[in-house]
Amino acid sequence: MLAVLLTAAGCALTSKSDPLTPRYYNPDGYQEASQVAAPTGRAMPELRLGRVTAASYLGERIVYRDSNHEIGYYDERRWTEKPDVYLRRALERKLFEQKGVHRVLGGVGPTLDIELTDFEELHGPTPTARARATFILQDGRSVVREQTVSVDRRITGDKEPTAEQTVLALSGALGELVDRVTTAVLADLDKRAPPPPKQPPAD
Protein backbone atom coordinates (compact mmCIF):
# COMPACT_ATOMS: atom_id res chain seq x y z
CA MET A 1 0.00 0.00 0.00
CA LEU A 2 2.84 2.35 0.89
CA ALA A 3 4.49 1.64 -2.46
CA VAL A 4 1.29 2.52 -4.30
CA LEU A 5 0.99 5.82 -2.43
CA LEU A 6 4.61 6.71 -3.10
CA THR A 7 4.20 5.89 -6.77
CA ALA A 8 1.07 8.06 -7.03
CA ALA A 9 2.80 10.94 -5.25
CA GLY A 10 5.77 10.65 -7.56
CA CYS A 11 3.55 10.81 -10.62
CA ALA A 12 1.78 13.89 -9.27
CA LEU A 13 5.08 15.65 -8.67
CA THR A 14 6.61 14.80 -12.03
CA SER A 15 3.53 15.36 -14.23
CA LYS A 16 3.26 18.82 -15.76
CA SER A 17 0.20 20.58 -17.10
CA ASP A 18 0.34 22.34 -20.43
CA PRO A 19 1.98 25.76 -20.06
CA LEU A 20 -0.31 28.77 -20.44
CA THR A 21 0.37 30.57 -23.71
CA PRO A 22 -1.42 33.94 -23.82
CA ARG A 23 -2.81 35.15 -27.12
CA TYR A 24 -2.80 38.88 -27.79
CA TYR A 25 -5.53 40.83 -29.58
CA ASN A 26 -5.80 44.34 -30.95
CA PRO A 27 -9.27 45.85 -31.64
CA ASP A 28 -7.64 48.47 -33.86
CA GLY A 29 -7.21 45.78 -36.48
CA TYR A 30 -10.94 45.79 -37.16
CA GLN A 31 -11.29 49.55 -37.52
CA GLU A 32 -11.67 51.14 -40.93
CA ALA A 33 -8.82 53.24 -42.25
CA SER A 34 -9.06 56.91 -41.38
CA GLN A 35 -10.25 59.31 -44.03
CA VAL A 36 -8.78 62.79 -44.01
CA ALA A 37 -11.48 65.43 -43.62
CA ALA A 38 -12.26 67.32 -46.80
CA PRO A 39 -12.24 71.15 -46.65
CA THR A 40 -15.68 72.47 -45.75
CA GLY A 41 -15.19 76.17 -46.40
CA ARG A 42 -16.01 77.07 -42.80
CA ALA A 43 -13.90 77.48 -39.70
CA MET A 44 -13.65 74.20 -37.82
CA PRO A 45 -13.93 74.15 -34.00
CA GLU A 46 -10.92 73.82 -31.75
CA LEU A 47 -10.48 71.16 -29.08
CA ARG A 48 -7.86 69.83 -26.70
CA LEU A 49 -7.98 66.10 -26.01
CA GLY A 50 -7.17 65.97 -22.31
CA ARG A 51 -7.05 63.00 -19.96
CA VAL A 52 -8.06 59.67 -21.47
CA THR A 53 -8.13 57.05 -18.72
CA ALA A 54 -9.69 53.69 -17.91
CA ALA A 55 -11.08 52.09 -14.76
CA SER A 56 -8.35 50.48 -12.69
CA TYR A 57 -9.58 46.93 -13.40
CA LEU A 58 -9.22 47.38 -17.17
CA GLY A 59 -5.73 46.26 -18.05
CA GLU A 60 -3.94 43.78 -20.24
CA ARG A 61 -6.24 40.80 -19.62
CA ILE A 62 -9.60 40.76 -21.43
CA VAL A 63 -12.48 41.08 -18.97
CA TYR A 64 -15.73 39.15 -18.81
CA ARG A 65 -18.72 39.79 -16.54
CA ASP A 66 -20.98 37.11 -15.09
CA SER A 67 -23.29 39.53 -13.27
CA ASN A 68 -23.59 43.18 -12.28
CA HIS A 69 -21.34 42.49 -9.29
CA GLU A 70 -18.88 39.85 -10.55
CA ILE A 71 -16.13 40.08 -13.14
CA GLY A 72 -13.40 37.72 -14.25
CA TYR A 73 -10.35 37.71 -16.50
CA TYR A 74 -9.30 35.50 -19.38
CA ASP A 75 -5.74 34.48 -18.58
CA GLU A 76 -5.08 33.37 -22.14
CA ARG A 77 -6.77 36.35 -23.87
CA ARG A 78 -4.96 39.66 -23.58
CA TRP A 79 -4.83 43.05 -25.23
CA THR A 80 -1.67 44.22 -26.92
CA GLU A 81 -2.12 47.58 -25.14
CA LYS A 82 -4.28 48.92 -22.35
CA PRO A 83 -7.86 49.71 -23.42
CA ASP A 84 -7.51 53.45 -22.75
CA VAL A 85 -4.80 53.56 -25.45
CA TYR A 86 -7.30 52.20 -27.98
CA LEU A 87 -9.86 54.79 -26.86
CA ARG A 88 -7.42 57.70 -27.24
CA ARG A 89 -6.29 56.52 -30.66
CA ALA A 90 -9.89 56.11 -31.88
CA LEU A 91 -10.84 59.58 -30.63
CA GLU A 92 -7.82 61.16 -32.30
CA ARG A 93 -8.69 59.50 -35.59
CA LYS A 94 -12.34 60.49 -35.47
CA LEU A 95 -12.00 64.06 -34.20
CA PHE A 96 -8.84 65.34 -35.82
CA GLU A 97 -8.38 63.22 -38.94
CA GLN A 98 -11.91 62.39 -40.05
CA LYS A 99 -13.85 65.39 -38.71
CA GLY A 100 -11.12 67.99 -39.20
CA VAL A 101 -11.32 69.50 -35.71
CA HIS A 102 -8.37 71.79 -34.97
CA ARG A 103 -6.26 70.27 -32.21
CA VAL A 104 -5.31 72.67 -29.42
CA LEU A 105 -1.96 71.99 -27.76
CA GLY A 106 -1.57 75.07 -25.55
CA GLY A 107 -3.42 78.08 -24.25
CA VAL A 108 -7.09 78.34 -23.47
CA GLY A 109 -9.60 76.18 -25.26
CA PRO A 110 -12.35 73.60 -24.79
CA THR A 111 -11.01 70.32 -23.40
CA LEU A 112 -12.39 66.80 -23.59
CA ASP A 113 -11.60 64.42 -20.69
CA ILE A 114 -12.92 60.87 -20.83
CA GLU A 115 -12.77 57.69 -18.75
CA LEU A 116 -13.45 54.21 -20.12
CA THR A 117 -15.42 52.52 -17.32
CA ASP A 118 -16.48 49.28 -19.05
CA PHE A 119 -14.86 47.27 -21.84
CA GLU A 120 -15.86 43.65 -21.43
CA GLU A 121 -17.73 40.58 -22.57
CA LEU A 122 -21.08 39.98 -20.86
CA HIS A 123 -21.87 36.32 -20.26
CA GLY A 124 -25.46 35.17 -20.52
CA PRO A 125 -28.00 33.67 -22.92
CA THR A 126 -26.97 36.33 -25.47
CA PRO A 127 -23.21 37.03 -25.27
CA THR A 128 -22.69 40.77 -25.55
CA ALA A 129 -19.77 43.18 -25.82
CA ARG A 130 -20.03 46.38 -23.78
CA ALA A 131 -18.13 49.65 -24.01
CA ARG A 132 -19.04 52.47 -21.63
CA ALA A 133 -17.37 55.80 -20.93
CA THR A 134 -18.01 59.02 -19.06
CA PHE A 135 -16.76 62.23 -20.65
CA ILE A 136 -16.54 65.86 -19.61
CA LEU A 137 -16.30 68.76 -22.03
CA GLN A 138 -15.09 71.85 -20.19
CA ASP A 139 -13.70 75.26 -21.10
CA GLY A 140 -11.45 75.85 -18.09
CA ARG A 141 -14.16 77.77 -16.25
CA SER A 142 -17.24 75.56 -16.35
CA VAL A 143 -18.42 72.16 -17.56
CA VAL A 144 -20.18 72.35 -20.90
CA ARG A 145 -21.34 68.73 -20.88
CA GLU A 146 -20.91 65.70 -18.64
CA GLN A 147 -22.35 62.49 -19.99
CA THR A 148 -22.09 58.70 -19.82
CA VAL A 149 -22.32 56.80 -23.09
CA SER A 150 -22.89 53.04 -23.12
CA VAL A 151 -22.92 50.72 -26.13
CA ASP A 152 -23.87 47.04 -26.09
CA ARG A 153 -23.22 44.94 -29.19
CA ARG A 154 -24.26 41.33 -29.62
CA ILE A 155 -21.41 38.88 -30.15
CA THR A 156 -22.29 36.85 -33.22
CA GLY A 157 -21.51 33.15 -33.22
CA ASP A 158 -22.20 30.21 -30.97
CA LYS A 159 -23.32 30.30 -27.35
CA GLU A 160 -19.64 30.27 -26.44
CA PRO A 161 -18.12 32.80 -28.86
CA THR A 162 -14.51 32.58 -29.95
CA ALA A 163 -11.95 35.14 -28.89
CA GLU A 164 -11.96 36.63 -32.38
CA GLN A 165 -15.74 37.06 -32.32
CA THR A 166 -15.54 38.74 -28.91
CA VAL A 167 -12.78 41.11 -30.00
CA LEU A 168 -14.66 42.01 -33.18
CA ALA A 169 -17.78 42.90 -31.17
CA LEU A 170 -15.77 44.91 -28.63
CA SER A 171 -14.09 46.77 -31.47
CA GLY A 172 -17.48 47.64 -32.95
CA ALA A 173 -18.83 48.76 -29.58
CA LEU A 174 -15.81 50.99 -29.01
CA GLY A 175 -16.15 52.49 -32.48
CA GLU A 176 -19.84 53.27 -31.94
CA LEU A 177 -19.04 54.79 -28.53
CA VAL A 178 -16.46 57.09 -30.12
CA ASP A 179 -18.96 58.09 -32.83
CA ARG A 180 -21.57 59.04 -30.22
CA VAL A 181 -19.11 60.99 -28.09
CA THR A 182 -17.84 62.83 -31.17
CA THR A 183 -21.36 63.74 -32.28
CA ALA A 184 -22.22 65.17 -28.84
CA VAL A 185 -18.95 67.11 -28.53
CA LEU A 186 -19.18 68.61 -32.02
CA ALA A 187 -22.77 69.69 -31.38
CA ASP A 188 -21.67 71.59 -28.27
CA LEU A 189 -18.66 73.11 -30.00
CA ASP A 190 -20.84 74.31 -32.87
CA LYS A 191 -23.21 76.00 -30.43
CA ARG A 192 -20.31 77.88 -28.87
CA ALA A 193 -18.73 78.92 -32.17
CA PRO A 194 -18.91 82.66 -32.89
CA PRO A 195 -21.25 83.63 -35.74
CA PRO A 196 -19.58 84.19 -39.08
CA PRO A 197 -18.76 87.83 -39.87
CA LYS A 198 -21.41 89.68 -41.79
CA GLN A 199 -20.61 90.38 -45.38
CA PRO A 200 -20.80 94.04 -46.43
CA PRO A 201 -23.74 94.77 -48.73
CA ALA A 202 -22.94 94.67 -52.39
CA ASP A 203 -22.86 98.00 -54.18
Phi, psi and chi 1 to 4 in degrees:
 res  aa     phi    psi   chi1   chi2   chi3   chi4
   1 MET       -  -42.2 -178.4   66.9  178.9      -
   2 LEU   -62.5  -38.7  179.5   59.0      -      -
   3 ALA   -64.5  -39.0      -      -      -      -
   4 VAL   -63.5  -43.3  173.3      -      -      -
   5 LEU   -64.3  -41.8  -67.9  175.3      -      -
   6 LEU   -65.6  -38.3  -70.0  175.2      -      -
   7 THR   -64.5  -42.6  -58.6      -      -      -
   8 ALA   -64.1  -41.5      -      -      -      -
   9 ALA   -64.8  -39.1      -      -      -      -
  10 GLY   -64.6  -39.6      -      -      -      -
  11 CYS   -64.3  -39.7  -67.9      -      -      -
  12 ALA   -64.8  -36.3      -      -      -      -
  13 LEU   -74.9  -34.7  -69.5  173.5      -      -
  14 THR   -88.9  -21.5   56.4      -      -      -
  15 SER   -72.8  144.6   64.7      -      -      -
  16 LYS  -127.1  135.1  -64.9 -178.2  179.7  179.7
  17 SER   -78.6  162.1   58.6      -      -      -
  18 ASP   -62.1  134.3  -66.3  -26.0      -      -
  19 PRO   -67.2  144.6   24.2  -33.4      -      -
  20 LEU   -74.4  124.6  176.5   66.1      -      -
  21 THR  -117.3  100.8  -56.4      -      -      -
  22 PRO   -64.1  147.8  -17.5   30.3      -      -
  23 ARG  -114.2  137.7  -62.0 -178.7   64.7 -173.8
  24 TYR  -109.3  139.2  -69.7   85.6      -      -
  25 TYR  -128.4  151.5  -61.8   88.7      -      -
  26 ASN  -134.5  109.6  178.7    0.7      -      -
  27 PRO   -66.1  -18.3   24.3  -33.5      -      -
  28 ASP   -60.2  -28.0  -77.0  -15.1      -      -
  29 GLY   -63.9  -17.8      -      -      -      -
  30 TYR   -98.0   -6.2  -62.9   99.8      -      -
  31 GLN   -79.3  147.4  -59.9  -67.1  -22.1      -
  32 GLU   -71.4  153.3  -64.4 -179.7   -2.5      -
  33 ALA   -64.1  142.8      -      -      -      -
  34 SER   -67.5  144.0  -64.0      -      -      -
  35 GLN  -112.4  127.5  -63.3  178.6   -8.7      -
  36 VAL   -68.1  135.1  177.5      -      -      -
  37 ALA   -64.2  135.5      -      -      -      -
  38 ALA   -81.0  147.3      -      -      -      -
  39 PRO   -57.2  137.2  -22.1   32.7      -      -
  40 THR  -107.1  -11.3   60.5      -      -      -
  41 GLY    83.2    2.1      -      -      -      -
  42 ARG  -129.0  158.0   65.7 -178.0 -179.0   89.4
  43 ALA   -68.6  128.3      -      -      -      -
  44 MET   -86.3  150.0  -65.5  -58.2  -67.0      -
  45 PRO   -67.7  161.5   24.8  -33.8      -      -
  46 GLU  -107.3  150.0  -64.2 -177.4  -16.9      -
  47 LEU  -157.8  141.2  179.2   69.8      -      -
  48 ARG  -105.5  127.9  175.6 -171.6  -66.6  108.7
  49 LEU   -87.3  108.7 -175.8   57.4      -      -
  50 GLY   -87.8 -126.9      -      -      -      -
  51 ARG   -76.3  125.1  -62.9  175.6   66.3 -111.7
  52 VAL  -118.0  109.7 -179.9      -      -      -
  53 THR  -127.3  175.4   59.7      -      -      -
  54 ALA  -137.6  154.7      -      -      -      -
  55 ALA   -54.8  149.2      -      -      -      -
  56 SER   -61.4  -25.8   59.4      -      -      -
  57 TYR   -82.1   -9.1   77.0   94.6      -      -
  58 LEU   -90.2  106.8  -65.9  176.5      -      -
  59 GLY  -135.7 -140.6      -      -      -      -
  60 GLU   -69.4  -40.2 -177.1 -176.8   64.5      -
  61 ARG   -78.3  138.6  -68.7 -175.6  -65.6  173.3
  62 ILE   -71.0  136.3  -64.7  179.5      -      -
  63 VAL   -99.9  142.4  177.3      -      -      -
  64 TYR  -126.2  157.1   63.2   84.1      -      -
  65 ARG  -126.4  127.8 -177.7  178.0  -66.8  -84.5
  66 ASP   -93.6  -23.6  -73.5  -38.0      -      -
  67 SER  -159.1  179.9   69.9      -      -      -
  68 ASN   -64.3  -18.6  -69.6  -25.9      -      -
  69 HIS  -121.3    8.2  -52.2  -72.4      -      -
  70 GLU  -138.2  126.7 -178.2 -179.2    0.9      -
  71 ILE  -124.1  162.5   63.6  169.8      -      -
  72 GLY  -145.0  174.0      -      -      -      -
  73 TYR  -127.8  140.7  -63.2   91.7      -      -
  74 TYR   -83.9  116.1  -71.5  111.3      -      -
  75 ASP   -69.0  -31.1  -73.3  -29.3      -      -
  76 GLU   -95.2   -4.4   74.4  -76.2    5.4      -
  77 ARG  -115.6  119.1  -59.4 -179.9 -174.7  178.7
  78 ARG  -138.1  154.5  -55.4 -172.2 -176.2 -174.1
  79 TRP   -84.7  149.8  -61.3  117.1      -      -
  80 THR   -72.4  -25.7   56.7      -      -      -
  81 GLU  -140.6  169.2  -60.9  175.8  -88.0      -
  82 LYS   -69.8  147.5  -68.3 -176.9  178.3 -180.0
  83 PRO   -57.7  -31.7  -29.9   37.7      -      -
  84 ASP   -66.1  -25.2   54.5  -65.2      -      -
  85 VAL   -67.0  -40.9  175.7      -      -      -
  86 TYR   -63.9  -40.4  -58.2  128.4      -      -
  87 LEU   -63.7  -46.3  176.2   58.2      -      -
  88 ARG   -60.8  -45.6  172.6  175.8  -76.1  -83.4
  89 ARG   -63.0  -41.0 -170.3  177.6  -64.4  129.8
  90 ALA   -66.3  -39.3      -      -      -      -
  91 LEU   -66.4  -41.7  -76.8  168.3      -      -
  92 GLU   -61.5  -43.2  -70.2  172.1  -24.1      -
  93 ARG   -61.7  -48.7  -90.1 -161.8  -56.4 -100.1
  94 LYS   -68.4  -47.7  178.4   62.9   67.4  173.0
  95 LEU   -73.7  -51.4  -72.4  165.6      -      -
  96 PHE   -94.6  -31.0  -55.1  120.3      -      -
  97 GLU   -90.9  -50.3  -66.1 -176.7   27.9      -
  98 GLN   -83.5  -38.9  -63.6 -179.7   10.2      -
  99 LYS   -93.3  -15.2  -64.8  -61.4 -177.1 -179.7
 100 GLY    76.3   19.9      -      -      -      -
 101 VAL   -65.6  138.7  175.5      -      -      -
 102 HIS   -77.7  125.0  -69.4  -59.4      -      -
 103 ARG   -84.7  124.8 -172.2  166.7 -170.2  163.0
 104 VAL   -93.6  128.6  174.7      -      -      -
 105 LEU  -107.6  -24.1  -61.3  177.5      -      -
 106 GLY  -151.0  167.3      -      -      -      -
 107 GLY    80.1 -167.0      -      -      -      -
 108 VAL   -88.9  138.9  178.9      -      -      -
 109 GLY   179.1  162.3      -      -      -      -
 110 PRO   -63.0  142.0   21.1  -31.1      -      -
 111 THR  -128.6  137.0  -60.1      -      -      -
 112 LEU  -108.0  119.7  173.3   64.8      -      -
 113 ASP  -113.8  139.4  -62.3  -46.2      -      -
 114 ILE  -147.2  143.4 -174.6  166.4      -      -
 115 GLU  -124.6  126.6 -179.7 -173.2   17.1      -
 116 LEU   -82.2  113.1 -173.9   65.6      -      -
 117 THR   -99.9  -23.4   56.1      -      -      -
 118 ASP  -141.0  135.7  -60.8   76.4      -      -
 119 PHE  -158.9   87.7 -167.3   54.4      -      -
 120 GLU  -158.4  165.8   60.5 -148.3   13.0      -
 121 GLU   -95.1  130.2  174.4 -170.6  -15.6      -
 122 LEU   -97.6  119.8  -53.9 -178.7      -      -
 123 HIS   -78.3  152.5  -73.6  172.7      -      -
 124 GLY   154.8 -174.2      -      -      -      -
 125 PRO   -56.9  -34.6  -22.6   32.9      -      -
 126 THR  -119.3   97.2  -55.9      -      -      -
 127 PRO   -57.0  134.6  -23.4   34.2      -      -
 128 THR  -137.0  145.0  -57.0      -      -      -
 129 ALA  -101.2  135.6      -      -      -      -
 130 ARG  -126.3  133.9  170.9  171.5  -66.7  169.2
 131 ALA  -128.6  127.3      -      -      -      -
 132 ARG  -139.7  139.9  177.4 -179.0  -68.6  161.8
 133 ALA  -147.7  151.7      -      -      -      -
 134 THR  -115.4  128.3  -61.6      -      -      -
 135 PHE  -125.1  153.5   72.3   90.6      -      -
 136 ILE  -128.3  125.9  -64.3  176.5      -      -
 137 LEU  -106.2  117.2  179.6   64.9      -      -
 138 GLN  -136.1  157.3   50.1   90.1    8.8      -
 139 ASP  -111.6   15.3   59.0    9.2      -      -
 140 GLY    91.8  -16.1      -      -      -      -
 141 ARG  -118.9  -38.9 -175.7 -177.4   63.2   85.8
 142 SER  -149.1  162.8   61.4      -      -      -
 143 VAL   -85.6  124.3  172.5      -      -      -
 144 VAL   -80.4  -43.5  178.6      -      -      -
 145 ARG  -152.7  139.6 -179.1 -168.4  -70.1 -101.3
 146 GLU  -132.4  121.7 -176.5  170.9   -0.4      -
 147 GLN  -151.8  147.2 -177.9  177.7  -18.8      -
 148 THR  -107.0  130.8  -63.9      -      -      -
 149 VAL  -118.4  130.2  176.0      -      -      -
 150 SER  -129.5  133.6 -176.4      -      -      -
 151 VAL  -128.6  126.0  175.7      -      -      -
 152 ASP  -111.7  132.9  -74.2   -2.5      -      -
 153 ARG  -131.9  128.0  179.0  163.9  -68.2 -158.5
 154 ARG   -64.4  138.5 -178.4  177.5  178.2  179.8
 155 ILE   -89.8  114.1  -57.8  174.8      -      -
 156 THR   -76.6  146.9   58.8      -      -      -
 157 GLY   131.9 -156.8      -      -      -      -
 158 ASP   -77.0  179.3  -59.6  -32.6      -      -
 159 LYS   -62.1  -29.6  -68.9 -176.3  177.7 -179.5
 160 GLU  -113.6   90.8  -65.9 -175.0    1.9      -
 161 PRO   -66.7  154.8   24.0  -33.5      -      -
 162 THR   -75.9  167.1   64.7      -      -      -
 163 ALA   -61.3  -40.1      -      -      -      -
 164 GLU   -63.8  -39.6  -72.7   78.0    6.8      -
 165 GLN   -65.9  -38.6  -69.2  166.3  -20.7      -
 166 THR   -65.7  -45.5  -62.8      -      -      -
 167 VAL   -64.5  -39.6  171.5      -      -      -
 168 LEU   -61.0  -43.2  177.7   59.4      -      -
 169 ALA   -67.8  -40.8      -      -      -      -
 170 LEU   -64.2  -37.9  -78.1  167.2      -      -
 171 SER   -62.3  -44.4  175.4      -      -      -
 172 GLY   -64.3  -39.8      -      -      -      -
 173 ALA   -64.4  -41.8      -      -      -      -
 174 LEU   -65.3  -40.8 -175.1   65.3      -      -
 175 GLY   -62.8  -42.1      -      -      -      -
 176 GLU   -66.8  -38.3 -176.4  177.7  -17.9      -
 177 LEU   -59.7  -45.9 -177.8  145.2      -      -
 178 VAL   -63.2  -39.3  167.7      -      -      -
 179 ASP   -60.2  -43.7  -72.9  -15.4      -      -
 180 ARG   -70.3  -39.0  -69.0  170.8   60.1  179.2
 181 VAL   -64.4  -44.4  170.3      -      -      -
 182 THR   -60.4  -44.4  -61.8      -      -      -
 183 THR   -59.9  -44.5  -61.9      -      -      -
 184 ALA   -66.2  -43.5      -      -      -      -
 185 VAL   -65.9  -44.2  168.1      -      -      -
 186 LEU   -64.9  -35.6  -70.6 -179.4      -      -
 187 ALA   -62.4  -41.9      -      -      -      -
 188 ASP   -69.8  -39.2  -73.6  -31.6      -      -
 189 LEU   -65.2  -38.3  -67.0  177.7      -      -
 190 ASP   -64.8  -36.8  -73.9  -20.6      -      -
 191 LYS   -64.4  -32.5  -69.4  177.2 -175.5  177.2
 192 ARG   -90.0   -6.7  -62.5  166.7   60.4   83.9
 193 ALA   -68.8  139.4      -      -      -      -
 194 PRO   -66.3  149.3   23.8  -33.0      -      -
 195 PRO   -65.8  149.3   23.9  -33.1      -      -
 196 PRO   -63.4  148.4   23.7  -33.1      -      -
 197 PRO   -63.9  143.2   22.6  -32.6      -      -
 198 LYS   -72.6  138.4  -66.0 -177.4  179.2  179.7
 199 GLN   -81.7  137.0  -62.3  -66.2  -30.4      -
 200 PRO   -64.5  145.2   22.2  -31.8      -      -
 201 PRO   -61.2  143.8   23.3  -32.9      -      -
 202 ALA   -72.2  143.2      -      -      -      -
 203 ASP   -72.0      -  -65.2  -24.5      -      -
